[in-house]
Amino acid sequence: MKILVAGATGALGKQLVPRLVARGHEVVGMTRSESKRGAIAELGAAAVVADALDPEQVARAVAESEPEVIVHQLTALSAGLDLRHFDRTFADTNRLRTEGTDHLLAAGRAVGIRRFVAQSYAGWPFARTGGPVKTEDDPLDPTPPDAMRQSHDAIRYLENAVIGAGWTEGVVLRYGGFYGPGTSLAPEGGETVEMIRKRKFPVVGDGGGVWSFIHIEDAADATVAATEHGARGIYNIVDDEPAPVSEWLPDLARAVGARPPRHAPLWLGRMLAGEAAAVMMTEVRGASNLKPKRELGWEPKHPSWRDGFAGVAA
Ligand SMILES: NC(=O)c1ccc[n+]([C@@H]2O[C@H](COP(=O)([O-])OP(=O)(O)OC[C@H]3O[C@@H](n4cnc5c(N)ncnc54)[C@H](OP(=O)(O)O)[C@@H]3O)[C@@H](O)[C@H]2O)c1
């Protein structure tokens, strides 16, 4: 198939493009920068230069590439996360999830794509009530914290736009927290790992917030599967072991050779790191991966972050 990957140079894109090429697909990678053409060629793809926020540039890039499938992996998170200002830190990503999605869908419709695969997130968007592990049928948070409202709205917008595009097969992949090469949880240069090493990433409150992780290579494998087959819908791309912060954070610290994380009471964590950080430490929910295993025929090669973190650190 001919596949356009928007976000080919990102953490996921770099893993995804060579996998699609190895499967015999013809891939075009989209970037904003002329200077990244070479990097995309090294991944085995042709490059097209366009700003995803400019509808005319996107329309031209898609018309020139004539893809059968578009994979939307656009985010703007490489400057790092400032959880104190959650919506500000996600502002550009939120535009990519709203305007960027609209532009790619419109351009894809014009050339008659038969499938549109887009990135979402399994974690903070879930409702913070009920059990600790959510399926694709469980609701998103109806009352997100004020500090995260715009980012919630953008996730909801993307998911509704993609699933609602009745003229194509819309697939939403809710990835867990990425770890591994090129992510913030990489042992060398990973921003979150550096914070853990400096003991600036404490367990807040009871650390009862449940996180789901996914090795970046497993995320790419699942994306290949979802690009090739599977019905319209949402899939949680996470590992087998959702776990509370109080469990995974000390384990990750050990794996990267850091001292154990500090503990901060909830009020202090909220005061120093903000509402979003407090929520992520104490209230968020994890996700179940039964649906993509069943319907996409996908299995994570790193079924547990326990071994995954240790493997990455080694
Ligand atoms: N589920 C998760 O845990 C999750 C999800 C996403 C990201 N992250 C983390 O966030 C950090 C940064 O992610 P990243 O390395 O993927 O980088 P990023 O800066 O978020 O960029 C991702 C991709 O989006 C493209 N992009 C951004 N704005 C664009 C625009 N206006 N027009 C066209 N393309 C645009 C970039 O292309 P060009 O720069 O080439 O234009 C790049 O290919 C990493 O630590 C990653 O692990 C985590």
The ligand as an ORCA input file, in Angstrom:
! r2SCAN-3c Opt
* xyz 0 1
  N       2.092      8.084     24.314
  C       3.159      8.740     24.723
  O       3.735      8.484     25.785
  C       3.748      9.819     23.848
  C       3.132     10.234     22.668
  C       3.777     11.204     21.883
  C       4.989     11.733     22.284
  N       5.527     11.298     23.449
  C       6.841     11.786     23.919
  O       7.032     13.139     23.598
  C       8.408     13.373     23.296
  C       8.513     14.062     21.952
  O       7.921     13.252     20.945
  P       8.551     13.122     19.488
  O       9.976     12.722     19.589
  O       7.647     12.261     18.698
  O       8.597     14.618     18.934
  P       7.491     15.714     18.619
  O       8.170     17.029     18.669
  O       6.302     15.542     19.469
  O       7.148     15.481     17.040
  C       6.419     14.395     16.557
  C       6.267     14.520     15.064
  O       5.326     15.540     14.752
  C       5.816     16.275     13.660
  N       5.265     17.652     13.707
  C       5.091     18.432     14.789
  N       4.536     19.604     14.429
  C       4.343     19.541     13.079
  C       3.794     20.425     12.111
  N       3.296     21.635     12.460
  N       3.769     20.039     10.827
  C       4.266     18.842     10.447
  N       4.790     17.949     11.319
  C       4.831     18.306     12.603
  C       7.305     16.272     13.797
  O       7.874     16.478     12.510
  P       9.071     17.497     12.150
  O       9.665     17.961     13.442
  O       9.992     16.672     11.316
  O       8.414     18.590     11.384
  C       7.546     14.867     14.302
  O       7.687     13.965     13.238
  C       9.104     11.998     23.335
  O       9.680     11.844     24.604
  C       7.953     11.027     23.183
  O       8.222      9.788     23.808
  C       4.940     10.361     24.239
*
